[in-house]
Amino acid sequence: MASKLPLRETVGMALGTLRANRLRSLLTMLGIVIGNASVITLVGVGKGAQNLAEGQLSNLGANVLFVVPGNNDTRRQGIDFPKTLVLEDAQAIAEQVPSVKRVAPQITLSEVVQAGEVSSASSIAGVTPEFLPVRQFEVAQGRFFTSGDLKGVRHVAVIGPDLATKLFGNRSALGRQLRIRNQPFEVVGVLQPKGAVFGQNQDETAYVPLTTMVSQLSGRDPNFGVSLNFISVEARDQDSTGAASFQITNLLRQRHRILNDDDFAVRSQKDALTIVSTITGGLTLMLAAIGAISLLVGGIGIMNIMLVSVSERTEEIGLRKALGARSSDVLRQFLVEALVLSSLGGVIGSAMGIGAVALVAAVTPLPAAIGAGTVLLTVGLSGSIGLFFGVVPARRASQLDPIVALRSL
């Protein structure tokens, strides 16, 4: 009875066969290479999107809450700005909620800002002096608003650094004039870079006193209540955010005389991070699934080409069996060939994917990244796919009758 071939000899024979057919081997593993590179790249991009969103949200402050008008029903109905929060709500929160340190109401609109012949479409925010500490902004040049600017309804503006560059280039923006809705404003300050949040570049925003926004720009009649886009609230410390949220909710429910569904929502940084992580995590999984389809296609390619290889190597298989090789030896050799092809393709594809992720991180603002665990998992998955799809051609090769296989010799 023929003895079983050692695994080392089986591996050596499989590698020798692959080296002897280099072009076929490269074409066979091509699908795995592309699939693996796709998985690594797409997962890296998805992880980068998650890192970017979480990094932006972390700048909001761990003890900052946002009170926004409307609820899930109004948003589903396409109402972008339900008018359920007014300035008096912000004043009540500041005066009656013990867990709150500061309150910063805000009105925002999109408008063209002009400085001489230069113009830029920007976001205009009407805020109070409390905005600066609540949102943790810092002034790079000049100053921020004072209570005197607010009471005097002055036409002054503090602008983000990107907007300052767009409007004034390398020149200092301090003391210069800009126009918003044909109203002149004097630039009294430029902020430090803050980056984007919720998809909006805060460094391209122009900030004006809330009173000036209401009376000159927003078109909202203060006699009917000044409706707000949202209210930023700073809790006394991070441990107080839960109590502050509860107290704000109770106060506004009383003020709005709510019996059923709230017409507002209180959101914390933690809430936003949870929502963003859920969305971006799902996106990453979806992208990984798309890449995994490419891996499956690559596995099918390995099976098809190896089936052709079995047909072309019929005489070789028959001769080996005639010389004493067992069916299990032939089976193992073809399985090893499939494993080597798919694993090597996985390694090459992973290297290409890592390079693509590094390129994305280098040339775009997206901090794309991929972990070693993901790379190892993908390479292991590639090998498993090769083994799975290599079973059919390996069994066909092992079941060949040596007498029938040698007839053509």
N, C-alpha and C positions, 0 to 999 in steps of 0.2 A: 504493500500500500504506500502511495506517495506521501512523503512527509510535508508538513506545512512549511511554506517559505517564511523565513524570519521577516519581521516588519521592516527592518533596515534594508534588506534586499528588495522588498516590495517597493519601498519609497525610492530607492536608487533606480529601479527599473522605470518607475513612473516619471521621475525627473529626467531620466535619459530620453524617454519618449517625447516629453515636452520640449527638451532642447533640440531634438532632431526635427521637430516641426514648429520652429519658432514663430513663423508667420501665423499659422493656424492658432497657436496658443495665444498670441497677442489679440487676434480677432475674437477668440472665444471669451477672453476676460474683459473685452472692451465694454460690454454692457454692465458688468459689475463695477468697473472703474467709473463709468459715467454715473451709475446709480449711487455709488458710495460718495462720490464728490458732490452729487446733488443733495444727499441727505446732510452731509457735514455743512455745506454752504447754507442751505435753507434753515437748518437748526441754528447755525451761528447768527444768521441775519435775524431770525425770530428772537433769539436770546438778546441780541443787540437792541432790538426794539423795546424789549422788556426792560433792559438796563437803562435805556435812555428815558423811558417814561418814569421809571421809579426814581431815577436821579433828579428829574425835573420836579417830581412831587416832593422829594425830600427837602427841596429848597423852600417849600411853603412853611415849614416849621411844625414841629411835633405837637405844639400846644395851640395851633391855629384851627379855628372852625370856620366853615363857610355856610351862611344862611342864604339859600337861593329860593326865588319865588316859584310857585307851581309845584306839581307833583308828577308822578309817573304818568298819570292819565293825560294831563295837559301836554306833556312832552310827546306822548304817543299820538295825540291829535294834531301835532305839528305846530303848537303854539310856542314860538321861540321865546317870547318875553311876556309871560303872564304878569299882570300888574297887581301882585298880591303883597308886595313888601313896600313899605313907605318909610320916609325919613323918620317919622315918629316911632316906628318899630325899633330902629337903630338907637334912638335916644332912650327908649324904654329899657332896652337890653343893657345899655351903659349904666343906667341909674338904678335898675331894680334886680339885676342878676349878681349875686355876691361872688360867684366863682369867676367872673369876667374881670379882666384887667383893663383892656382897651377895646374900642369898637371903631371900625372904619367903614362907613357906608360908601358905596361906589355906584356911579352911573357911567356907562360906557357906550360909545357910539363910534362908527367908522366914518372917517371924513378925510378929505384931502388937505394936507398942511402945506402952505406955500411960504417960501422965503426968497423974495426977489423973483427971479425967473425959474427957480427950482421948486418942484413940488413932489410930494410923496403921499401915497395913500397910507393912512396910519390909523391906529386905534387911539381915540381920545378918551381919557378917563377923568371924570370929575371926582375928586377925593378930598379928604380933610387932612390936617397935619398928622393925625394918628395913623394914617396909612403907612408912613415910613417905618415906625417901629413894629407895627403889627405884621407887616409883610416882610420885614427884615431887609429892606432896601437901604443902600448907603449912597450918600451924595459924593460924587467925584470932584465936581467943581461948583462953586456958588453955594446956594442954600435951597432948602425946601420951603414949603408954604408955612406961613405963620397964622395965628388966629386973626391978626390984623388983615392979612390978605383975604381971609374968609369973610370977615365982617364987612370989609370995604368993597367986596365983590370986585377985586382987582383983576386986571387983565395980565396976569403973569402965568408963565408956564415953566415946568420942569420936564426935560425930555430925556429919553433913553440915549445911550451912546451911539447906537446904530443910526437912529434918526438924526442925531447931531451931525454925524459924518455925511449922511445923505444930503442934508440941507446946507451945511456950511463947510464941508470938506475938512481940511486940516486947520481951518481957522477956529478960534475960540467962539463958542456959541453964546457966551455970557453977554448980556446987554443987547443982543441982536433982536430984531423984530421978526415975527412970523405971523401968518394970517390963517385963521380957522373960520370957515364960513364968512369970510370977508371981515372978520373981527380981528383987530391987531392985538398981539400978545407979546410981552417982553420975556425973553428967556432969562430966568434968574438962577437956573441950576441945571446940571447934567448929572445923571445917575451913574453909579458903577454898573458894569455889565451884570445881568441877572439871568439871561438865557430865556428859553421858551418854557411855557407850561400850558397844558391843555391845548397844544398845537398853536399857541399864539406867542410870537416873539415879543417879550416884554421890553426888549431894548429898542424897539421901534415905536414905543408908545409915547404920547405927549400927555402930561398930567396938568390939569388946571384945577383951581379951587372949586369945590362942589357948588358953592353959591353962584359962581360965575357960569358954571355949566348949566345950572337950572335956569338962570335968568337970561342967558345970552345964546346958548348953543343947543340945548336939548329939545326945546319946543314943548316942554312939559309945563303945564300951568300949575304953579305952586298952590293956587287957591283950591285945587282939587286933590291935594296931597302929592308929594314928590315921590314918584315910584322909582325904586332902585333896581339895578341889575343883580346885585348881591351885597351881602354884608360880611366883611371879614371880622372875626372876633378872636381876640387873644385871651386865652384862659390864663389864670394866675400861674399855673405851672402845668407840666404834662400830665400829672396825676389828677388834675382838676377838669380835664377835658370832658370826661364822662358826666360829671355833675353839671358842668356848664351846659352841655348839650341837653340834658334833661330839663334844667331850669329854663333855658331859652324856649324849648318846645312847649312847656307848660305856659310860659308867659304869652307866647304868640297865639297859642290856642285860645287863651282867655281874651286877648285883645281882638282877635279875629272872630270870636264867638263861634268856634268850631265845635260841632258835635260829632261829625263823622270823619271823613278824610281830611287830612291837613292840606292847606293850600301853600305849603312851603316845605322845605327840607333842610335839615342840618347835617352837614357833611364834615368829617374830620380827615386829616391826612391819612390815617389808618384806613378809613372807609375807601378813600380814593385809591390807595395802594392795593387794597383787596380787589377792587373792581378792575384796575389796570392789570394786575397779576393774573386774574382770571381770563381776561380778554387776550392778553399777549401769550399766556400759557396755552390757551386753546389754539391761537394762531400758530404757535411753534409746533404743536402736535399736528396740526393740519399740514403744515409745510413738511414735517418729517414723514407724514403718511404719503404725500405726493412723491417725495424722494424714494420712499420704500417701494413704491410701484415700479420705479426704474430698476431697483434691485431685483424685483421679481421678474421683470422682463429680461434682465441680464441672466438670471438663473435659467429661464426658459431657453435663452440663447445657448447656454452651456449644454443643456440637455440635447438640443437639436444638433449642435455641431458634434457632440460626442456620439450621438447615434449614427451620424455619417461616418465618424471615425471608426466605429465598430464594424460597419459594413466594409470599409476600406482595409481594415486590419484582420479580416476573417482568417486569412492564411496564417498570419502571425499567431493568432489565438489558437487555431487548430494545431499548429506545430508545437506550441508550448504545452498544450494538453497531451499531445502525443508523446512528448518527452517527460511527462510525469506531473505537470502542473495540475493542481486540483481546481475545481470550479471556484472554490472560496479564494484561491490565490488570484485568479483573474478578476473576481469581484472586487477584492481589496485593491488591486492595482488601479482599476478604473475609478474606484471611489477616491483613492489617494490623488489621482490626476485631477479629479473634479475639485477636491478640497484645496489642492495647491493652487489651481487656477483661480478659484474664487477668493481664497485668502490673499494671494498675491495681488489680485485685482483690488481687493479691499484696502490693502496697504497703500497701493499707488493712488487709488481714488481718495483715500483719506488725506494723503499728502497734498493732492491737488485741492481738496476742499479746504484744508487748513490754509493753504496759500491764498485761496479765494477769499476766505474770511478775513485774513490779514490785510488783503488789498482793500476790501470794503471798509475796514476800520481805518485804513490809512487815507483814503481819498474821499470819504463821506463823513458827516457828523455822527453817523450811527456807530456806537461802540460795539460792533459785532465781536463775539467771542465764542469759543467752543472749549468744553472741558475735556480732560483726558479720558474720563469715564465714558463720555459720549463716543469718542473716537474708538476706544477699545470695544464698546458695545457694537458699534457699526461694523468693525472688522470681524468680530465674532459672528454677527448676523450674516455677513457675506459668506463666511466659511460654512455656516449652517445651511444657507440657501444652496451653496454648491453641492454639499453632501445630499440634500434633499432631492435636487434635480439631477444628481448624478446616479441615483439609485436605478432608474429605468435603463439607461444605457449599460450600466455595470452589470445588472442582472441579465440583460440580453447577451452581453459578451460571455458571461459565465455559463450560460445555458447552451452555447453553441456545441453541436456534435462535432468532435474532431474529425471524424471520417468525412462528414459532409463538407467541413471547412477546408479539408486538404484536397478535395477533388479537383480544384482548379490549378493545383500545382503541377 
